[in-house]
Amino acid sequence: MTIRQSYFCRAPFEKIELTSTGEAFLCCPGWVKKSVGNLEAQTLAEVWNGEAASSLRRSVMDGSFDQCSSTMCPHLQALDAGARQAPYSPIENRESPASQLGLKVRDGFVPSGPLAVNAAFDLTCNLSCPSCRKSLIVARPGTVEGQRADKAATRLIEALPRLRRLKLAGNGDPFASRAYWKVLTAVDRTLHPKLRVVLHTNGIMFNADRWKELHKAHGLIDIVEISVDAATAETYALNRRGGSFETLLERLEFISKLRHEISPETRLRKLLLSFVVQANNFQEMPAFVELGRKVKADTIIFSRLNDWGSFPEAVLSHRSIHRPDHPQHAEFLKVLTDPVFAENDVFLGNLNQFRPTVTVQGPVL
């Protein structure tokens, strides 16, 4: 039996990701090989229990995971390397109650519908980071993109009472998007007491005033991930077009207080800092760990650069330090020998294979 056959992934049995084109995925689009349908042409029920979705679930049930990307999924790569799983990882030992429940699903058919939604239907963001997009994107009211995003937001609000987890956003920024903000301000702990919200943001617009506007959701927003990609102002300017490193540090200080200094009933449960590793920032990886610890982050997450179509191939190749044929790849491997990356608060995810040695660690959830 392979190590994968001893584990199970809950994601395709619980989660659906909704994209700006209507495509639906049962995981992050970069971590699986194809979508399971399109909500522009199908109902949610047709997508959720269609043959594509059922086939993906069967590949998890038989332990092959052959419809998942072994190189891009950080959870699978951590599993294969014997490393610690990330916070809220969907991968569990097959003996866990959730795994047992999933393994009893008939032929990949899940009648209950999704319990978790990753909203990625609006590309709107206040920054235009090169690894994500070529220019600033805003879905303005009255445009096709704006109307589509608003319609998706309305449907999502209607589904809130049935959901247990909501992530905003798989792209764009929840504080910059009108559609995402519409959803966030509809979250109410008196109406949705069982819902838990994950915010993935660049952090620049996450300030005290915006937090006050979300007062009805305090206590439900339990995990915040801040995407940074730098440990210095100079590198931040390269990788976060339109952002201010000084402002970011101010926001991180504020968010850290939400994690550690307010009442247990309303404080954040986890603060995560993430860093997409590229040729222009890999030398700052150890310093980024120190930055994360300075703001008392629970986990510092690293991942490889993905191809989201924002770079020509030549530029993508130049930035992709993880590729073995990159002229600085040996320097990258040397950076990874730093013992800081073996600590429990660091998650290397889909970069685990490049560590010379990996210490087996227990999950931090």
N, C-alpha and C positions, 0 to 999 in steps of 0.2 A: 504494500500500500504506500502510495506517495504521500508526502506531507499535505498536499492539497486535498486528498481524499479523506483526511482526518478533520477537515475544516469546512465551514459553510459560510456563505455570504448572505446576509439578510436583505441587502439593497434591492435586488429585483423583485422581492416579495413584498416590499413595503413602500418603495420610493418610485417617483416618476419625476423627470426633469422636463420642463416645458421651455422650448427655445423660441426665438423671435421669428423663425420661419414656420412654426407650427410643428416641427419635428419633435417627437417625444422619445426619451431615452429612459432606461431603467437604472441608469447610473450616470456618472459624468460622461459627456459625449467623447472626451478624449481617452476614456478608460475602457470603452467597449467598441466593438468593431462596426456596429450599425445601429440605426434607430429602430424602434419597434412600431412606428406608424406616424401619421401626421394628423394633428387635430383640426387642420383646415378642411380635411376631407373625411375624417372619421370622428365618431364620438369617443369620449374618454373610455367608456366601457369597451368599445371595439378595439381600441389601442391596448388597453390594460390587459385584456385576456385574448388578444389575437394570437395567431400562430407564431409570429416573431417573438412576442413576449414570452409565450409558453416555452418556446425552444431555448431561449436564453436561460430561463429558470431551470430547465432540465439539465443544461450544461453545468449548472451549479450543483444540482442535486446529485449528479453522477460523479462530481469531483474533478471533471476535466477542465472546467473554466475556459473551454476552447473558444468562446465568443467574447472573451475579455482580452484586453491588451496587457500582456505580461510585462512589457517594457514601460508602460505608462501608468498602470494602476499602482499607486504607492502601497496599498494594503496587500496586494498579491506579492509585490516584490519584497516587502518586509516579511511576509509569511515564508517565502522561499528562502530568505536569508536567515531566518530564525531570529529576526529582530523584533523590537517592541512595536506594537501597533499604535497607530495615532489615536488621539482622543476621538470619541464617537465612531470608531472604526466599525464597519458592518460585519467584519469577519470574526467568527467565533468557532470554538471547538464544537464538533458535531453533537457532543453530549449536552450542550446548553439547552435550556427550555426553548429559546427562540429557534434554535437550529432544529430541534425535534419537531416543533410545530411546522416549520417550513418544509421539512423532509416528508411530512404527511400530506402535503398538497397533491391533489390528484392531477397528474399529467401536466404540471406547470400552471394549472388554472387556479387563480386566487379570487374567490367570489367577493371578498370584503372590500375590494378596491384599495387604492393607495392610502397609506397612513401618513406618508411624508411627501412633501413637494419641494423640489428645488426650482425656484422661479428664475428662469433665465430668458424671459421673453422680451426684455427691454435692454437694449445696448447702451442706453443713456448713461453717461458718466461725466464727471467734472474734470477728469484728466484724460489725456490721450497717450497712454503708455505704449511705447513702440512694440513691446512683446504681445500686445493685445489688439492694437488697431493702428491705422495709418493717420488718422486725424480725429478731431473731436466729434463725437456722435451724440446727438440730442434728438429724441423723438418728440417733436413739438406738437401741441394740440392742433387738430385739424388735418394733420398729415396722415398718410396711410399708416405709417409706423406708429404715430401717436394714437390713432384710433384702435389699431390692433392691440397695442399694449394696454390701453384703457379697458377694452373688452375683456382681455385676459385677466386683468386685475379684478374686474367685477365678478367674473366666474370664480376666481380664487377666494374672494371674500365670502361668497356663498358657500364655499366648501370648508371654511375655517372650523365650524363646529365639529366636523368629522375628522379633522386632521390631528395628529399628535406631534408632528414636527414640520416646521417650515423654514427653509433656507432662502435668504435674500442676500446676495443674488449670485447666480452662476456666471453672470457677466454684468457689466454696468455697475452702478453703485446705488445702494438702497437710499442714500441720502440725497442723491442728485436726480433720481428718476421720479417723475410725477406719479407714474403707475405704481412703483414699489412703495412710495410714501403713502399713497392711497390705501394700500394693503396694510402697511404698518400701523397707520393711525386707526385702522378698523379693528386691530387686535385689542381685545379687552379681557382682562383677567376674570371679570365677573361672567362674561359670556363664553369664554374659551379657557376654562381653568386647567384643562389637560394639555393644552397646546404649549410647545416649547419652540422658541425662535432662535435661529442661528443667523447672525449678520456677518457677511463677508464684504469688507469695505476697505477703501484706501485710507479712511480715517480723517481726511482733511475737513469734511463737513460735519463730523461727529463732535459737536460741542455741547455745552451745558444747556443752551437754549433749545437746540433740537431734541435733546434728551427730555427736557420738560414737556415738549409737545407729545412725547410718547408715554406720558404718565400712566395711561390706562394699561399699557403693556409691561410696566415695570414688574419684575418677578417672573415674567414669561420669556423675556429676552435673556437667555442664559449662557449663550456662547457667542463671543465676538472674535472674528479673525481679521487682523489688519495686514494687508498686503503691502510690503515695503520695498523689497529688492535692493536694499542698500544699507550701509552703516555709516556713510558720510554724506555731507551735503553735496559734494561734487558728483558722486555716483548717483545719488538720488535725482539730481537734475537731469542726468542722462536717461534714467529709467522711469521717471515719473514726470512726464511733460505736463507743465502747468501746476505742479505741486511745490510747496515750500517745506524744506526739511525742518526749519525752525517751527513752522506751524504744526507739522507732524509731531514733533517732540512735545509740544504743548498738549496736543490731543491725546497722545499716549499717556501723559501724566494724568489727564482727566479720566480716561478710560480705566487706567490702573486703579484709581480711587473707586470707581464703580465696582471693580472686582473685589477690592479688599477693605474698603472703609465705610461702606454703608450697611444698612441692616441686613441680616441674613435672609429676610423675606424677599428683598428686592435686589440684592447684589447679583452681579454676573457670576455664573458658575465656572466659566473658563475664559481665559484670555489667551489667544494664540497670535503669534507673529509669523508671517510667512515670507519666503524669499525665493524667487525664481532664479536659479543659478545660471549665469551667462559669463562670457569672456570678459566683460567689463566690470564684473563684481565678485568673481569667485574668490579673489584674494581677501575680501572683506567678510567671508563666512564666519571665521572665529570672532571677529569684532561684532557681527550681528548677534551672535549668541550672547555676548556681553550686554548688548543693547537690550535684548529680550529680558535678561535677568535684572537689568537696572529698573525696568518697568514692571517687574514681577510677573512676567508672562508665565503661564503654566507650561506651554510647549512652544518651542521654536521650530518651525517647519521649513524644510528645504525641498525643492523639487527641480527637475530638469526643465529646460525651455521646451515648450511645445510649439508645434506649427499650427497657428490659428489663421494663417493666410496673410499676416500683416507684413511679412518680410519676403523679398525675392530670395530664391534658393541660395544665392551666393552670400547674402547677408545672414540668412539663417545659419548657414554652415559656419560662417565666421564667428557667430555668437555662440554656437552650440559647443561649449567647452567639454561637455560630456562625451562627445563623439571621439572614439579612439584615434581617428586620423587628424584631429585638431592639433596644430603645432604646439599648443600649450597644454595639451592633455596631461602630460607627465607632471607639470606644475600643479594642475588641479588635483591629481592623485596624491601629490605630496601634501597639499593643504588638508586633505581628508585624513591624513595620518595623525592630525592633532587630536589628542585624547579628549578634547572637549566634545567631540562628536559621539563619544561613547556614553555620555551622561544621559540620565533618564529624562531630562527636559528637552532633549533634541530628537527630532524625528527626521531621518533622511529619506524616508519614503522610496520613490523610484530612483534614488541615487545610491541605495544600499549596496548594489552590486559593485560599486566602485570603492567601497571601503576594503582595505587589505584584510582586516579582521573584524568580525562582528560579534559583539557581546550579546548573548541571549538575555532578554530582559522581560519582565512581566508587564502586562498592559497597565496604562495609566488612564483611567476613565473617569 
